[in-house]
Amino acid sequence: LETTVVNGEMRWKQENSGGGFWMYRGKIVSRDSIAGTVALADWPQLPPGDQPPRGTFGLVRRPPGK
């Protein structure tokens, strides 16, 4: 993974099994949570004119057993 921090936002890139890269951008939104966006870049199967897959994610630390 290639990870950087820009203006308080963590960014990282992860290779996609079908080509291209997943690009993540996230920020700490509370003491135990990170939220952000993810988008597929340079995907060779993307038809011309279509938008690449994208979405949001959230990571939350929880106590054991919950």
DRENKOLVEX-146587 format. One line per field, with one value per residue: residue in three letters; y, x, z of N, C-alpha, C in turn. Coordinates in nm, 2 decimals. Layout:
% DRENKOLVEX-146587
res = (ALA; ...)
n.py = (Y; ...)
n.px = (X; ...)
n.pz = (Z; ...)
ca.py = (Y; ...)
ca.px = (X; ...)
ca.pz = (Z; ...)
c.py = (Y; ...)
c.px = (X; ...)
c.pz = (Z; ...)
% end
This chain:
% DRENKOLVEX-146587
res = (LEU; GLU; THR; THR; VAL; VAL; ASN; GLY; GLU; MET; ARG; TRP; LYS; GLN; GLU; ASN; SER; GLY; GLY; GLY; PHE; TRP; MET; TYR; ARG; GLY; LYS; ILE; VAL; SER; ARG; ASP; SER; ILE; ALA; GLY; THR; VAL; ALA; LEU; ALA; ASP; TRP; PRO; GLN; LEU; PRO; PRO; GLY; ASP; GLN; PRO; PRO; ARG; GLY; THR; PHE; GLY; LEU; VAL; ARG; ARG; PRO; PRO; GLY; LYS)
n.py = (-0.12; 0.22; 0.49; 0.81; 1.13; 1.40; 1.73; 1.64; 1.42; 1.08; 0.89; 0.62; 0.36; 0.07; -0.23; -0.36; -0.68; -0.72; -0.54; -0.20; 0.03; 0.06; 0.36; 0.51; 0.75; 0.89; 1.02; 1.09; 1.08; 1.07; 0.98; 0.70; 0.63; 0.62; 0.76; 0.77; 0.78; 0.57; 0.47; 0.32; 0.33; 0.37; 0.13; -0.13; -0.26; -0.08; 0.05; 0.29; 0.62; 0.54; 0.57; 0.50; 0.24; 0.35; 0.46; 0.48; 0.44; 0.32; 0.28; 0.14; 0.12; -0.13; -0.25; -0.57; -0.86; -0.73)
n.px = (0.08; 0.05; 0.08; -0.02; -0.04; -0.24; -0.32; -0.45; -0.59; -0.59; -0.45; -0.46; -0.36; -0.46; -0.39; -0.61; -0.76; -0.86; -0.73; -0.62; -0.65; -0.77; -0.86; -0.83; -0.96; -0.95; -1.07; -1.02; -1.31; -1.41; -1.30; -1.28; -1.33; -1.31; -1.38; -1.46; -1.39; -1.39; -1.26; -1.24; -0.97; -0.81; -0.91; -0.91; -1.13; -1.34; -1.61; -1.60; -1.69; -1.84; -1.88; -1.63; -1.65; -1.74; -1.76; -1.85; -1.69; -1.67; -1.49; -1.49; -1.38; -1.44; -1.53; -1.41; -1.61; -1.84)
n.pz = (0.00; -0.07; 0.13; 0.23; 0.41; 0.38; 0.44; 0.69; 0.60; 0.54; 0.28; 0.07; -0.16; -0.32; -0.50; -0.74; -0.81; -1.07; -1.23; -1.23; -0.96; -0.62; -0.47; -0.17; 0.07; 0.38; 0.70; 1.05; 1.24; 1.49; 1.82; 1.80; 1.53; 1.17; 0.86; 0.51; 0.16; -0.14; -0.45; -0.77; -0.98; -1.30; -1.42; -1.64; -1.76; -1.77; -1.94; -2.21; -2.13; -1.90; -1.54; -1.29; -1.04; -0.71; -0.37; -0.01; 0.31; 0.65; 0.95; 1.26; 1.59; 1.82; 2.15; 2.27; 2.19; 2.11)
ca.py = (0.00; 0.35; 0.57; 0.95; 1.21; 1.54; 1.81; 1.57; 1.31; 0.97; 0.84; 0.50; 0.30; -0.08; -0.29; -0.44; -0.80; -0.71; -0.43; -0.07; 0.05; 0.12; 0.48; 0.54; 0.87; 0.88; 1.11; 1.05; 1.16; 1.06; 0.91; 0.56; 0.61; 0.67; 0.75; 0.82; 0.74; 0.48; 0.47; 0.24; 0.41; 0.30; 0.00; -0.15; -0.31; 0.02; 0.09; 0.43; 0.70; 0.50; 0.61; 0.39; 0.21; 0.43; 0.45; 0.53; 0.34; 0.36; 0.19; 0.18; 0.03; -0.17; -0.34; -0.72; -0.92; -0.65)
ca.px = (0.00; 0.11; 0.00; 0.02; -0.14; -0.25; -0.42; -0.52; -0.66; -0.51; -0.48; -0.38; -0.39; -0.44; -0.41; -0.73; -0.73; -0.90; -0.66; -0.64; -0.62; -0.87; -0.80; -0.90; -0.93; -1.03; -1.04; -1.07; -1.43; -1.43; -1.19; -1.27; -1.39; -1.26; -1.48; -1.40; -1.44; -1.31; -1.30; -1.15; -0.90; -0.74; -0.97; -0.91; -1.26; -1.44; -1.65; -1.59; -1.81; -1.90; -1.81; -1.58; -1.71; -1.70; -1.85; -1.80; -1.66; -1.65; -1.42; -1.52; -1.32; -1.54; -1.48; -1.42; -1.74; -1.96)
ca.pz = (0.00; -0.07; 0.22; 0.26; 0.48; 0.31; 0.51; 0.79; 0.54; 0.51; 0.15; 0.03; -0.28; -0.31; -0.63; -0.77; -0.87; -1.21; -1.29; -1.17; -0.81; -0.53; -0.41; -0.04; 0.14; 0.51; 0.81; 1.18; 1.26; 1.63; 1.88; 1.76; 1.40; 1.05; 0.75; 0.39; 0.02; -0.21; -0.59; -0.85; -1.08; -1.40; -1.44; -1.78; -1.81; -1.77; -2.08; -2.24; -2.09; -1.77; -1.42; -1.22; -0.91; -0.60; -0.25; 0.11; 0.41; 0.78; 1.04; 1.40; 1.69; 1.92; 2.25; 2.24; 2.22; 2.06)
c.py = (0.12; 0.44; 0.70; 1.02; 1.35; 1.61; 1.73; 1.45; 1.20; 0.92; 0.72; 0.44; 0.15; -0.14; -0.37; -0.56; -0.80; -0.60; -0.30; -0.07; 0.11; 0.24; 0.51; 0.67; 0.87; 0.98; 1.05; 1.14; 1.15; 0.99; 0.77; 0.53; 0.68; 0.66; 0.81; 0.77; 0.65; 0.48; 0.39; 0.33; 0.32; 0.15; -0.03; -0.20; -0.20; 0.06; 0.24; 0.51; 0.66; 0.55; 0.49; 0.36; 0.30; 0.42; 0.51; 0.41; 0.40; 0.25; 0.24; 0.07; 0.00; -0.25; -0.48; -0.77; -0.84; -0.65)
c.px = (0.09; 0.03; 0.06; -0.08; -0.13; -0.36; -0.51; -0.60; -0.56; -0.55; -0.40; -0.44; -0.36; -0.48; -0.54; -0.70; -0.77; -0.83; -0.70; -0.61; -0.75; -0.80; -0.89; -0.86; -1.02; -0.98; -1.09; -1.19; -1.47; -1.31; -1.17; -1.32; -1.31; -1.36; -1.42; -1.47; -1.34; -1.36; -1.20; -1.10; -0.82; -0.78; -0.98; -1.04; -1.37; -1.48; -1.64; -1.71; -1.87; -1.81; -1.75; -1.65; -1.66; -1.80; -1.79; -1.77; -1.65; -1.58; -1.45; -1.46; -1.43; -1.48; -1.50; -1.56; -1.86; -1.97)
c.pz = (0.00; 0.01; 0.24; 0.34; 0.42; 0.38; 0.61; 0.73; 0.50; 0.37; 0.12; -0.09; -0.27; -0.45; -0.63; -0.84; -1.02; -1.28; -1.23; -1.02; -0.74; -0.46; -0.28; 0.01; 0.27; 0.61; 0.94; 1.21; 1.41; 1.69; 1.83; 1.62; 1.29; 0.94; 0.63; 0.27; -0.04; -0.36; -0.67; -0.97; -1.18; -1.43; -1.59; -1.84; -1.81; -1.91; -2.09; -2.20; -1.95; -1.66; -1.35; -1.09; -0.80; -0.48; -0.13; 0.20; 0.55; 0.86; 1.18; 1.49; 1.79; 2.03; 2.22; 2.28; 2.17; 1.91)
% end
